[in-house]
Amino acid sequence: MHQLSSPHRRIRLTDLPTKIQGSGIDRFEFHSCSSDWKLCQPNDLYVAIDQAQGDGHDHVRQAINQGAQAILAERIIPVDVPVFLTSDTREAFGHICHQLCDHPTRSLQSVGVTGTSGKSTVVEMLDTILNSVGKNPLRATRQDWLHVSGQKTLDPITSPQVSVALSDAVAMGKSHVILEMHSEELARRAWSGVQLDVAVLTALKADFRDLHGSFDNYLRASERLLDHLKDTGLVVIDADDPQLRKLLDKLPYPALTYGIKHEAEIMGEVLEESATDQLVMIHAGCDSIPVQLARPGQHFLSNALAATTSALAVGVELLEIQKGLEAYKPAAGILETIPQSRNSAQVYFDQAVFPDRLRATLSTLRKQTSGKLWCLLEVSEKLTSRHRATMGSLLETHAHGAAISIAPNVAEVGFEAIHDVMDGYDNAGRDMVIPQLARAVDWVLAQAGRGDTILVAADASSYSETLAELSRSIAAPFSDENPEAPITLRLDDYRNDY
């Protein structure tokens, strides 16, 4: 969706918060806009945007032929219709879309969440808390986008799509919205025009630096979340993250912090932890309350603290937050226990596709297992070569042994992906390369013994297939005499022979 129209609402460019210049700007009014010349309709304002799909400035004349009555651009273009100039048309386009939709987030209590990992979980936890107190919020995550009127998300999301979905939420009587706002989307201004009551910054790690060119660029993109705050807005920050602690000193907004290791307004303390859950104490000022969380690990507790702090920021009482957190059921593939009877090893599946998540998951399971920790890593297309090398280093450091497989969606570049993982090892011959998922599952299950733990780390897109292979392999015991037994290679052999 790149075109938006509001026939009963005429707006002016002078009403926007962004600076726009041009002759006749005081008199110019419009009720529809487009950033795609192919979708331009008569009387549209065509917004020329330089983006991955191409530079919209190159298609100004085609937009005029489609009926555009004026152009908003970043540089002067000699055409026969009015041309207005601004420094960032992506930013302006978002504000135009939200103005055409009558600024929906002005009527919603809105929370935006960004960070390296845990965004979806924080959004889902906060959604459960707000539902438990009858708020019935609208939520948006990559897996479960703004489901209003049955619409599905586009990839990538666009400003018209966001503004229309939020406008529909207001029309449906929604009072709250919770948004997972990725750094990539913030960088390209997809959320421009959204106004937040609460901006939540979870830990900022280096996992997305390649997406933005550098870690500093990633930090700047993430900090753009603060540009969306209303004048009365509040920032929620992970005090355990060193980058965010630095940000606290220069914030122009009031802030609430949460943490486990560092001093914060909202603190979490682990009382008991098992392989499947944990009992924690959440301290909020003079109040403390015990909460049974559905998953173990500091990473999960940190997400719960982010949701708790956000809920307090929008006026939910601590007792109600306790009920909501204990009612929260993690989505499939979030450190999920996989039943198996071949031996006494405990099997988990987790969407640990980035280094930060894999590090946290391996660390959690290493503390819980009484035996060895084994891992099956399915290399994902989401990983850069630097990510893959880091994943290899983590396997060598935290797991007693591992099998490295290849996700079906990266089969064409499987050799390169495997070599990237190998680059992270000091002792490249320690673990096994088993490209086929079925054989990798068989091998890992065969290695683990009584008291051991197995982590299957794979992308969500592989969840069903991986689960099916686990079920098949568990039902058919592994045998060294079986001619169908897996053919495997040591990493050194893989490097030398391939």
Secondary structure, DSSP 8 states (H G I E B T S, - for coil): --EEE-TT--B-GGGSSS--B-TTTTT--BSEEES-GGG--TT-EEE--EETTEEGGGGHHHHHHHT--EEEESS----SS-EEE-S-HHHHHHHHHHHHTT-GGGSSEEEEEESSS-HHHHHHHHHHHHHHTT---EEE-SSS---STT----SS--HHHHHHHHHHHHHTT--EEEEE--HHHHHTTTTTT--EEEEEE----GGGHHHHSSHHHHHHHHHGGGGGEEEEEEEEEETT-HHHHHHHTT-SS-EEEEESSS--SEEEEEEEE-SS-EEEEEEETTEEEEEEESS-SHHHHHHHHHHHHHHHHTT--HHHHHHHHHH----TTSSEEE---SSS-EEEEE---SHHHHHHHHHHHHHH-SS-EEEEEEE-TT--HHHHHHHHHHHHHH-SEEEEEE-GGGGGGHHHHHHHHHTT-SSTTSSEE--SHHHHHHHHHHH--TT-EEEEE--GGGHHHHHHHHHHHHHS---TT-TTS---EEHHHHHHH-
